[in-house]
């Protein structure tokens, strides 16, 4: 085993939901989950575009309700403002929208009757190749099952080998239970297609088979099963895997998968430390702290998982990736008041640029719907995007106050698209899609914001998904996050306008809007207020950290630029209560602590995740199912949420490297437990960096793709200015 693999000594064990602890495979279009059972293995298959039940009717004009809500806030009647004003108006107008949800394509069932007890069981994934394996012994016979979802041929390849011939049965049922077997001339066994999906199974190798009551009975000692999945009547007859051996198919897939996985590499522990299983590493963290090897494994796994869920021609990566092993799962849509953004935080520094255009396309294709929402709900131009959307519904599909009154979605998404431009300098995408999106988001605010005594007032205003102390309701005014998003949005838009010459007629009005944003406020506890209103009391027992946006994920406030205000943001984070956290908030807080240079506290956040929300599969849950008091409890439930997996990737990267507009930071928040390590290929706007360190010091090499003139800091020490022309590189040494 190497650092690129992980192993688990037991099969999935979450009762009735084995998919939670299964091995995830994917190519960005098709996903499969391998629970690892010997006797009866059930493998869920998912397809990126299989969604059901969405309804997205025209949005009625409810601007009168919006104005009534504003009047209630003007007179201080918070009860009236929070009385489901917009939702009730939409329902009374006959508006019924439904997001829909992703559903599995189907399930492959493998039946095997063990002749005796098994021993030496092991399962795992080689993350560098994307190949899963399940091995065990029975009566001196070694059985080996392995497979992958090919990025080259878009087919799932499963190989079964043993020391002697054995018999298994295979059956495939589609989500809607309409599967029937039919044998075609080329030996393909096809599960019947319907208007939603289809799957075909084809055997290759040395075997004998017959259709039986349990599906397909196969006897052999080395053969493959190729499972091809499609949706919405797609053609299943083309087979790029036809006639090729397993090794060739794996090599073709790896040739596409490995360059993505290897684009950046982080090493935090020696090879020997990676011999431990997931269970062993998590048990150590549960009893103490996450080891360097576990932190590295979490980084590698999250990166592997993202690559396996993201494809140039696919949808953005949702909460469950391509691994929703059940139906109507909680938060299975695109939730963009935290979760979508956290999934993508790591992408640019991690060199996975290819994944951002699908995210941009997903939102820009619905621009007319977003304009309709802005106009008919709020009476504004530009776009308003609900925190909740799906490929089937982009309107006001969750008409509850904490969602329908939050205006920051388009602005928060804009930072991802602008960041993509900063890294890639894709001028065509900037002009055709990115800047028009930013402009529409800013145009909404130009109409929505109210100027009073020279300062902007934003209301209704929600700080996701918190409620002020005292129970006044989520709908308030002047949420700090709203102003932070607006400030960042306008700053980036104005820079883009100067670069391109676009929207010049609007430049002055946007500058005036930016100038009228009021300063952030500090409360009596010395913490930045979550609502910029002296009459709204802060509530600390909450998982969201929305008002910390100017520090992270934004970069407006730092210890260097505004030290006093920076300390007030730090105080606001300190006051958040442990038992109110969740899986994704541990990851978010780890990123914040790292951005603040608090190395040990950043690592402690990941310790909390390892103790509370990380399963043996390395999937994460919303909250601690064991009720140990370190997360919020959720009525006895604990839902899978993979955003924390991806947030942890970014947290590790933030500990080791950070790029600001005019500075590069090496080891800005490296905890003591990471006494040595190396990073290769990490990206920043204009270049890449390789560096390594030990307790005695380190060295770094910077490669310039464009002309660079940036301050360079290592472990908090200023090393001077890094000046390079495009194509040049420079190596420096630094103290740790």
N, C-alpha and C positions, 0 to 999 in steps of 0.2 A: 504494500500500500504506500502511496505517496501523499504529499500535501494536497494533491488535486483530487483525492478520493476521500469518501467517508464511508464508514461501515456501521451497521446496527446489528446487534446479535439476536434480536427477536423480530418477528413479523409485526405488522401494525396491530395495535391492541386497543384502540379506542372503541368501546362497545357500540355496535350498530353504525359506527361512522369510521370504518377502517381507513377511508381515504385521507383522513386528517394526518395519519402517520405513515402514509405510503410514500414511495419513491417517485418524485415528479420527473416526467420526461416531456419534452416539447420542442417544436421548431418554430414557434411564433404563430402557427396557424392551427396545429393540432396538438392537444395535450393528452397525456395518459398518466395514470397513477398505478404503481405496482405495490400492493400491500404486502406481498411476499408470503402468502399462505401456501402450504404444501398440498393439502388435500383438496380444497376448493378455493381457487383464486378468482376474485372478481375484479377486473380491471376497468375502471371508468375511462371512457374516451370523450373528449370535448373538442369542439370546433369553435374557432374565434367568433364566427358570425351566427351562431345559433342562439337566438333570443326569442322569447315568446311573450304574447299578451300585451304588447305595448299599444297604448292609445295616445295620440297627440292631436287633439282637435284644435280648431282655431281658438285663440284666447279672447274672451269677451272684454269689453271695455269696462274696467272697474276703477277707473281713475277717481271717481267720486269717493269710493271707499278709501283710496290712498289719501286723498285730501282730508277726509274726515279723521283719519288716523293722525295726520299731521296736526290738525286742530286740537285733538285730544292731548298730544304731547305739548302743544303750545300752552295749554291751560293746566298742565301738570297732572292730567288724569291718566296715569299709567295703566290703571285697570282697564279703561276703555281702549287704550292704544294696544293692549295685549289681548283683547277679547276676540282673537281669531278674525280680525277685521277683513283682511284680504281673502282668506280662505272661505269665509261665509259668503262674501260677495260673489266669489267665483262659483260656489255651489248654487247660490240663488239664481245665477245667470245660466244654470244648466251645464256648467263646465265639468266634465269628468275626464280626467287624464290618468294614465297609468303607465308607469315606467317600463313594465315588463322586467324580465330577468333572464340571465343565461341559464341554459339547461344542458345536461349531458347529452351527447349524441347517442350514446349507448354503452353497453357493458359487455365485455368479453368474459366468459366464464370458462375456466379451465378445471376439469375434474381429474383427479389422480387418486388412486387407492394405494396408500403406502403398504408394502408387504410386512413392515416391521417398524419399530420406533426409529426416529431420526436422531442424528447427532451432528455436531460440528456445523450448525446452521449459521449462515451469515448472509446479509444483504447490504447493498450500498450502491453508490454512484461514482463513476469517474467523471468529475465535473468538467474536466478538460476535453473529454471526447463526447460527453453526453450519453454515456452507456451505463445502464443499470444492470445489476447482477444479483441473483439469488442462488446460493449454493448450499447443499446439504448432503449427508451420507445416510444410506440405509442398507444394512446387511453388506457392508463393504463396497457398495456401489456408489460412486460419486455422481450426483446430479447437478447440472448447471443450466440455469435459465438466465438469459441475458437479452437485452434489447435496447433500442433507441428509436427516436422519431426523426427520420431523415430530413435534414434541411435541404438536401439536394433533390430527393425524389418525392417528398411529401408523403411518405408512407411509414407506418410503424413496423419495424422489423424485430421479430421475436425469435430467438434461437433456443432450441432445446437439445441438450446433449446429455449422455450418460455413458457409463462404462459398458452397459449392455442394453439391449432393446427394452423398451417399456411402453405402456399404453396409457394414453390420455384421451379425454374428450374435450371438445371445444363447442361452445355455443355462443351466439351473439344475439342480443336483443336490443332493439332500438328503444329510444326513450319512450315512444308511444306504444310499445309492445306489439308492433305489427310485423316483427321480423319473421320471415319464413326462409327456409333453405331452398336453394336451387343450384343445380350443378350445370356449369357451362362447358362448352367444348374444350376450353383450354385448362380445365381442371379447377376453375375458380368456384368457390362457394360464396354466394352472395346473400347477405341479409337484405330482405326486400326494402326497396327505397320507397319513400313517401314524399309528400310535398315539403317536409322539413329536412330530411337527411337520408343518407344511404351509407352503407359500409360493405366492403367486399373483403373476403378472406381467401388467400391463395397459399397453398403449401408448396415448398420447394425442398429438394434434398432426397434422401433415401428413406422411404416410409411406405406404409400401406394404410389405406383409409376406407371407411364406409360411413354412410349416413345412418344414424341410429336414433333411437328415441331421445337420447340426451344431446343430440346435435351431430357432431362429427367425431367418430372414433378413429384415432391415429396411433399406429405402432411404428416405432423406429428408435434409433439411437443418436441421430444427428440430422435435424431438419429445421426448417424455418417456417414460420407463419407470418405472412405479410398482410397487414391490416390497413386498408385504404379507407379513409373517411372523407365524406363530402357533405355539403349542405345545399339546400334549395335546388335540387335537381342537377347538381354539377355532374359532369361526366366522370365515370369510374373506369372507363375502358383503357385509357392511356396509362401505361405502367412503365415508368423509367427504371424500375427495379428488375424488370423481366430478365431472367437468365443469369443474373449476377450472384456470385457467392457472397456470404455474409461479410467477409473481410473487405471485399471491394465496396460494398454498400456502406460499411462503417467508415472506410477511408474517404469516400466521397462526402459523407456527412461531416466528418471531422475537418475536412479541408475548408468548410464554410464556418463551422462552429468554433474551432480552436482560435482562429485569428481574432474573433470577437472576445473570447475569454482571455486571451493572452495580450490584448491591447494594453492593459495595465496589469502589473503584478505587484503584490505586497507580500513580503515574507516577514513573519514575526516570531517564528519558532523553528527549531532544528527539525530534521526529518524524523528523529526518534519520537518527538512529542506528538507527531501526527499518526503514530501507530495506534493511538487510543481510539476507542469507538466513541460515537456520539454520546451514548449513555454514560461512559466513564468521564468524559469532559464535563457533561452537564451535572453529574453527581459531585464532582469537585467544586464546580461553581456554586451549587446549591449549599454545600457545606462551607464554602469560603468565598472565593472570587473567581471570575472568569480568567482562565489562563491565557497567555499569549497565543497558544495554539488554538484555543476556542475562538478568540477574537479573530484570528486569521481565517479560521474555518467559517465563521459567520459571514465574514467579508466575501470569501470565495463562493459560498453557497448562495448568498443574495445576488451576487453577480451572475452566477450560473443560472439562477432561477429567472432573473430578468431577461437574459439573453434567450432563454427557452420560451419566454412568453411574448417577446417582441419581434415583430417582423415588419419589413418595409411595406408589405402589402396588407398588413393586418390592422386591427384596431389598437388603440392604446392599451397598455397593460392595466387591467382592472384590479379590484381588491383581491380576487381569488386567482388572478392570473388565468391560466388555462386549466385550472385544477379544481373546479367546483364539482365535487363528488356527489352532491345532492342537488335538490331543487328548491327554489324560492329561498335561497340562503340570505341571511341578513346582510345588508350593505353590499350586495353583489353588483350594484350598478357603479357608475362613475361618480364618486363623491368627492367634490372639489372644494370643500372648505377646510381641507387638510390632507386628505388621503391621496388623491391623485398627485398632488404636488410632492408629498413625501416619497411616493413611488419613484419620482423622476429627479429628486435632488442630486443623486450621485452620478447622473448620466454623463454630464459634460466633462467633468474632471476625469471620469472613468473611460473616456474615449468612445462612448457608445452613441455617437452623434446620430447614427442612422435611425434611432428610435424616436427622435423628436418630431420630424415631419408628419408621421402618422397621428401624433397627438394634435398637432396644429390642424391637420386636415379634418380630424374628427370634429373640431369646434367650428372651423370656418365653413364647413359644408352646411351648417345650420344657421348661418349668419342672419338669414331672413327671419327665421323663427325668433332669434334673440332680439332682433329689431321690433318684432311684433310684441314681445314681452315688455320691452322698454316703453313702447308707445302706449299699449293698452292697459298696462298695470300702473305705470308711474307717470305717464304723460311726458316722457322724455324721448329725445332722439338717441341715436347710438344703440348699444346693445346691453341687455341685461341677461346674464346666464345664471340659471338655477345651480345651486351646489349639486343637485342630483340630476343627472341625465343618463340616457341610455341610447343605443343606436336606434331605438324605436320611439323615443320621446325626448324632446328638447325643450318643452315648454315648462309651465308651472306645475310640474307633476307631483310635487310634494308641497301642497299649499298650506303649510304650517308656519307660524310666525318666525321661528328661528331660521327657517330656510327662505321663505318668500320675502322676508324683509332684509336679507343679507345682500349687499350690493357689491361685495369685493371679489366675486369669482372671476370675472373677466380680467380684472386688474392683476390678480395673483397669477393667473395663467400667463399673462403677458410677460412676466419676468422670465419664464422659461423660454419663451419664443425670442425675447431680446437677448438672453444669454446665448441661445443657439447662434444668433448672428455674431455676437462678440467672439465666439470661438471659431466659427467657420468662415466669417466674412462672405456669406452667400448673399451677394447683392441682389440677385434676381428674386430670391425668396423674401428678402427684406422689403423690396418695393411692391411685390405682387401680393404678399399675404401677411407678413409680420407687421409692417407699419400700418396697413389698413386695419388690422385687428386692434392694434394699440389706439389708433385714432377713434374707432368706434367706441372702445371702452372709455376713452377720455371724453368723448362727446356726450355720453350719458351723464357723466359727472358734471359737465358744464351746465347741463339743464337741471340736474338733481340738487346740486349744492345751492345753499341759500347764503347770501352775503349779508351779514349783520355787523354793523360797527367796524367794517373793514376786515372782518374775519369770517371764514367759512363756517357754516353750520351744516352738518350732515344728519338728516333724520327723515324717517326712522333709520336707526342704525343698530346693528347686531354685532356683538363680539362672539363669534362661534365658540362653543354653543352654550356660553356661560350666562348666568343670571346674576345681577348685582345682589349684594348682601341685603337682606330685608325682603326678598321675594317680590320685587316690583315688576318682574317679567323680563324676558329677553329683549323686547323691543324698547330701545332707549334712543339716545342721541349721542353723536360724536364718539363712537367707538374708536379707540386709539388705532386699531388695526386699519380701519377704513381710511384714516388720514395718512397712515404710513404707506398703504398701497397706492393711494392717489398721488402722494408725493413722488414715489418711485416711478409710477406710470408716466406722469407728466415729464419728469426729468428725462426718462428714456425716449419718450415720444419727441420731445424738443430736440434731443441730440439726433434722432433719426431724421427729423425734418431738416435739420441743418446739413446732414450728410447727403440727402437725396433731393432737397429742394421741394419736396412734396408738402402740401397743405400749408403753404406759406401764409395764406390769408388768415389762418387761424392761430398763427404763432403768438400774437400779442395777447389774445384772449386766454390762451393756455398759460402764458407766463403770468398773467394777472391772477389766474386761478391758483397757480403754484405759490405765488407770493402771499396769498390770503390764507394759506393753511396755518392754523394757530399752532403755537409751540406745545410740546408734550407736557403733561402735568404730573406732578409728584404728590403723593398723598402724605398723611401724617406719619405713616410708617417708614417714610423715606423711599417708597417704591413708586415706579412709574404707574400711573393710574390706567386701568383698563378702559375706562370711559373718560374722555376729556371734559368732565363736568364736575364741579365741586360738590354737587348735590347727589352724585351717584356713588354709592359705597362699593369698594372692591370685595370680591368673593374669592377666597384663596383655595377652597376645596374643589378644585376642578382640573380636569385633564388637559383641556385646551390651553395653549400658551400664545394665543393670537396676538396679544399686545406687545410681545417681544419681537415682532416682525422687523422693526428697524435695526435690530442687532443680527437676527437670523430668522428667516432665510435672507432677509435684506442685508444691506451693508451700509446703511446710512449713518449709524452710530457705532463708534468704536472707542476703545480706551484712549487712542491717540487723538481722535477728532473732537470728542466731547466727553472728557473724563468724568465729570460730575454726573452728567446724564447717564453715562454708561454704568456707573455705580448704582444709580437708581433702577436701571433695568436689571442689574444683578440682584438687587434686593427683591425685586418683584418675582424673580425666579426662586430665590431662597424661600419665599413665603408660600409657595405652592406646597400642598400637603401630600405626603407619600401615599396614603390610602385612597386618594382620589385619582390616582394615575391609571393608565392603561398600557397595553403593549406598545401601541404606536407612540404614546406620549413619552414613554421611557426613551424610545429612539429619538424623538424630537428634542427632549431635554438633553440627551447626550450630545446632540449636534449643537445646541445652544451653549452648553458648558464648554465644549471644545472651542466654539467661536469666541467665548469669553476667556480662553486661555486656562481654564480650570481643568487640568488634566485628570487629576484623581477623581474629581466629581463626575467628569464625563464617563470615565471608566466605571464608576459606581452605578451610573444609570444603566449601563449594559449588564452589570452584575445583577441589577434588579430584574431586567428582562430575562436573564438566564435562570434566576430563581423563580420567576413567576409566570412567564408566558411562552417560553420556548419549549416545544415538544421534542422528543427524540428524533423526529423527522427534520427538525430545525424549522418547521412551520411555526408561526406565532399565533397566539390567540389574543382576543381583545382584552381579556382579564384573566386573573389567576383562578383556574378551576379548583385549586386546592384550598382556597380561602385562607391564605396566610397573612392577610392584612396589608399587603403591599400594593394592591390595586383596588379600584372600584369593583364592587360586586354587582351582578346583573341578574337578579332574580333566579339564581341557580344555573344560569346559562353561561357558556363561554364559547364565543364564536371565533372561528378562524378569521384572521385579518393579516394578509401578507404584506401590507404596507410597512409594518414594523421590520420585516425581513430586509426590505430595501432601505428603510431609514437607517438601519444598523450599518449598512454598507457605507452610507454617507458619513455616519458618525466616525467610523474608523478612518476614512479619508480625511475628515476635518481634523482629527487628532494629529495627523502626520503631515498635512500639506494644506495650505490655503492660498488662493490667489485673490488679491484685491485689484482694484483698477490701477493702482500705482505701486503695489508692493507684492512680493512673493514671500511666503512664510514657510520655512522648513521646521518641522516638529513644533508647531505652535502650542500643542496641548498633549504632549507625549507622556503618558503616565509612567511611573517608576518601573512597573512590571514589564514594560516594553523597553528593556535595557539595550536591545540591539535589534537590528532589522534592516530591511532594504525595500525600496520602492522603485519600480521601473516603469517608465512611460506615462506617468501621470500628466494630465493635460492642464494647461492654463491658456488664456487667450494669447495667442502668438507663439506658442511653443510647447515643449515637453520637458520634463525633468526626471533624471535618475539620481537617486541618492541612497546612501547607506550610513549606518551609525552604530557605534558601540558606546560603552560608558566613557571611553577615552576620547571620543570625537567622531567626526564623520566627514564625508566628502560628497559633493554633488556636482553633476554635470547638467548644464542647461543647453537645450537645442532650440535655436530661434527659427521659427517658420516665417515670422515677419520681424521688422526692426523692433528691438526691445530697449526700453529705458525704464527700469523699474528698481525700486528699493528692494534690497534683499535682507531678510532677517532669518536667523537660525536660533531655535530655542530661546527666542525673545531678544537676542542680541543683534544689533544693526551691523551688517557686514558691508554697508556701503551700497553703491549703485551698480546694477547689472546693465551694461550697455552692449548690445549685440546687433549686428546687421543680419538680415534674413539669410539663412543658410549657415551661419556661424554657430559655434558652441564654445562653452567655457566651463572649466572645472575649478571648483573652489573647495577649500577645506574649512571646517567649522568646529567649534567647541560645543560640547553637549553639557 
